[in-house]
Amino acid sequence: MNTALPNVSVVGAGRMGEGIALAFIHAGLPVTLIDIKDRAEEERHGYFERVRTNIRSELQMLVRLGVLEREQADIAISRLTLQSRSEAAPALRLCDLVFEAVPEVIEVKRETFAWVSEHVPASTIIASTTSTFLVTALSEMVSEPQRFVNAHWLNPAYLMPLVEVSHSDATCPHVVERLLQLLKRIGKVPVVCNPVAGYIVPRIQALAMNEAARMVEEGVASAEDIDTAVRVGFGLRFSVLGLLEFIDWGGGDILYYASRYLSGALSPRFESPQVIADNVQNGRNGLRDGQGFYDYRDLDVEAYKQERLGAFVRKLELSGLTPAFDGALRQG
């Protein structure tokens, strides 16, 4: 891939396409945003105006939030090129990377990939932003499947750092590495996962969101109190410690026995997976044993804990939730 200014196109000018395009132009890279739908000239002109207005509006929001200066927003929008399907072939022929962001309809994706494959060079990476279809199924729809990956962005795409990259057995490792490097270049934090439904974040959040809704349904607590608990408890902790890292901090055996209690008191859905039982049986409970999901045996554990707790304190400060010394006396 061109190490200077890679040629990037986004096919699909809907909400996700706009967000991805914005991520690139904000980071300093020009991008061509292609509307895949055939439109009459007047309709196309109006649609492009709406897309440009949407992106400009998001840039102005960043200005109001202090993320950008007004002049920077103007520079960013100048990096955006909007094209219709009928005029996009020359841009595609120069592309290093194409993101597909069309609706989650398999027939639409199949037709789009056939069209993209027809116009891009064999070396061009093709990445689907799908949240629904496995990379193994979609790779069959492109020529040169070894250059195909899924790249799942989280909304809002221009602000959320995470991008989940899923590859098939056919995907060339060099293609994955090229994509990871470009995503890092624009300030994203990519992770790699195998072709399994749900990626990482959607799979975890679906369980958490359904459980929150179930608690409302069962009358456990109000929606407001559940959301408060998530924001100032669940969310704050796991913005610093990953879920598996948190298991190691508390001890895998704690989770194992808590899960046994919850599965008996509430539902079998709370049973822990076999890997937790295996870790408990093998004395791999986390920090106190030197091993868990991570290996801490050669780590300066005190320095590591101080770094993580320091990050947590900074999160509390930003949220206005830092415990105040003598705070109870000041309230009195």
N, C-alpha and C positions, 0 to 999 in steps of 0.2 A: 504494500500500500504506500502511496505517496507520503513521505514523511513531512512534507511541507504543508500543503493544503489538500487533504484528501477530498475527492469528489463524492458527495453524499446526496442521495435522493431519498425522499420519503413518498411512497405511493399510497395514496389515501389521505384526503384532506379533511378528515373529520376531527373529532376532539383529540384522539390520540396522536394523529398525524401532526396536528398543530402543536401539541405539547412537545413532541420529539423535535420538530423543526425549531421550536423556540429554544430547546436545550442546546442545539448546535449553534444557532446564531448568537445566543448569549455568550457561549464559550469562545466565539471568535471565528467560527468556521461557516462559510457559505453553505447553503442547502437549497436544493430544488424540491419543492413540495408539489406533487403531481396529483391532480384530481382524476381519478380513474373513471368517473362517470361521464358518458357522452352527454353534452348539453348544447342547446342552441346558443348562438353567440350572445344574445342578450341575457339569457339565464346564466351563462358562464361568467359574464362580466359582473353580474350582481353577486354571484356566489363568491368569486374571488375577492370582491370588496368586503364581503362579510368575513371571510377568512382573515384577510389582512387586518380588518378592524378588531377581530377577536384577539389576534396576536399582539397588536398594538395595545389593546386594553390590558392584557396581561403584563406587558412591559411597563405600562404606566402604573400598574399596581405595585410592581417591584420598585419603581421610583418612589411611590408614596411610602413604601416600607423601608426605604433607605438602602435597598440592595443595589440599585442603579442610580446614576445621575441622568437627568433628562437627555443630555447630549448622547450618553451611552445608549439609551433606548433608541434614539434616532439612528445611530450607527448600526445597532443590531438589526433593526427592521430593514435596513438597506442591504443586508446580506441574504435576504429571503427572495427567492425567485418562485413565482407561482406559474405552473404550466398545466395545460390541458393534456389529456391523453394523446390527442392528435398531433401535438407539437413537441412531445417529450422525447421522441426517439433519439435525437442528437445528444441530449443530456445523458440519457441512459447509456449511450455508447462510450461515454467518458467516465462512467461511475466506477468507483472503487467499492462502494457499499450501498446497497438498497435495503431500506426498511419497508416491509409491507405492513400497512395499517388499515386495511379495508375491513368492512363488516365481518362478523363471525358467522359467515354463511359459507359452507364448504364449496358450493358451486362458484361463488364469487372469488374465493381464494384460488381455486383451481384455474379459472380463466385468467386471473391476474398474474399468477406465476407463469403460466404459459406465455403471456404477453411480455412479461419482464425477461424471461429466459430468451425470448426471440431477439431482444434488443441489446442486452448487456454482454460484455466480453466474458469469456469462460473464467477469467480470474476474479470476477466481481463476486463479493460476498453478498448473499441474499439472506436476510434475516426477517422472520415473521415476528410480529409483536403479539401474536395470539395468546389469549389466556385460556383457550378451550382445547385446541387440537395439539396432539403430540407431534414433536419434530419428526418422528419416524414416519408418520402418515403424510405430513406435508412435504417432506424431502422428495417423495416420489413424484411430486408435481412439477419439479424444476429439472432443467437439464443440469448435468454436473452436480449430483446430490452431495458430493464431497464439500461443496462450498456453502451448504445450507445449514442454518441454525435457527433456533427460536431465541428471541431476545425480549423477555417480558418486562416492560416498564411498569412502574406503579404511578398512579395519578396523585398529584399533578406531575407529569413526566419531567417538566423543566425544573422542579424543585426537589423531588424525591431522589436521593442519591442512588438507591439500589436499582440494579438491572439484573434479572435472573436469566442466565444464558444456559440453554439446554441444547445438547448436541446428540446426534445419533451415532451409531457405530460407523456409519459411512462418512461422517464429518471429518475432514482433515484436521489434525491437531493444530497445524499452522494457521488455519482459518480461525479457530477458536482464539488462539493467541493474538492474532491481528485484531479481532473484534474487541477483545478485552483491553488491549492497549489503547485503541481509539476511544473506548468508553471512559477509560481512566483519564485520557487526555482532555475530555470535556468535563471532568470533575465527578464522574459517576463512580460508584463502588460496585463492580460486577461480581457476581458469584456464579459458580458453575454447578449445574445439577443434571442428573440423568433424566431420560425421557419417561417421566412418570406423571400421571395426571395431578394437577394442582401445584406444580413447582414446589417452592418452599413456603413463601409467605401466604399465598392463597389457601394452602392446605392447613396451615396453622390457624390463620384468622377465621376460616370457615368454622372450625371447631369452637373457637373462642366466641365468635359472634352468635352462633347457634346456642351456646350455653348461656350467654347473657340474655338472649331472648327467652330461653326456657325458664330462667330464673324469674323474669317478669311474669311469664305465663303461670308459674307455680306460686306467685305471690311471695317470693323470698325477700324481695326488696323493691323499691321503686326504681324506675328507669333512671331517674336523676342520681340516686345513691349508687346504683351499679356503675354508671358512667363515671361518677366521681371516684369510686374505688379503682376503676381501671386507669383513669388519668393520673392520680396521685400515688397509686400503689403499683399495680401491674405495669403500666406504661413507663413510669420513671425508672423502676428497677431494670427492666429489660431493654431500656435504651443504653444502659451501661454494660450489663452482663447479659450475654446470650442465654437462651433457655438451658442449653446443655452445660454451659459454664456455671449457671446458677445452681443446677443440680449438684455439680461438684462442690460448690461453696457450702451448700446446706448438708450435703451427704446423700448419696443415692439410696441409702437404707431408709432415710427419712421419707423420701418419696415412695419407696416400696411399701412401707407400712401404712403411710397415709392413703395410698391408692387402695390397699386392701380394705381399709376402713370405709372409704368412700364408695367402693364398688359394692360393699355389703349394705351400706346405709342408703345408697341412692340408686346406683345402676351399674351393671357390668361394664358400661362404657368407660368407667374410671379405672379399670384394671391396667396395671403397668405392663409395658411390653417385656418380652423375654430378656432383652439386653439389660434391663434394670436388675432383674433377678440374678442374671449371670454375674453382673458387676458386684452385687452384694455377696454372692457366694464366693467370689474370687478375691474379696477384700479390696475391691477397687471402688471405694465410696467417694473418692474425690480428694480435695485438698489434704484432709487429715491423713489419708493413706498414701499420698504422693501420686496417686493415679486414679483416674475416673474416665470420663470421656476424653480428658486431656492428661498429658504426662507432666507432672510437676517436680519430678525427682531432681532435675538439674536446674530448677528455677529458684531465684531468690524470692521466696513466697511473700515475705514481708514487703519487699519493694513492689511486687506485683499487686498485693492487696492495697497498698497505699495509692498506687496509680489508679486503680479502679475506684476506690473510695473518693479520691480527689476528683475524678470525673463525675461521680455522683453528686458531690457537693456543688460542683459548678452547675449541674442540671438543677439542683434545688435553688441555687441563687437566681438562675434565669427564670425559674417559675415563681419566685417570691415565696418559697416554702422552707427556707433555711431556718432551723430552730434557733430562736433568739435567746441568748444568755439572760437570765432573769426575766424572761418574757412573761411569766405568770405574775411577777410582781408589778410589771408595767401595766398589766390589765386590771390590777386590783384597785 
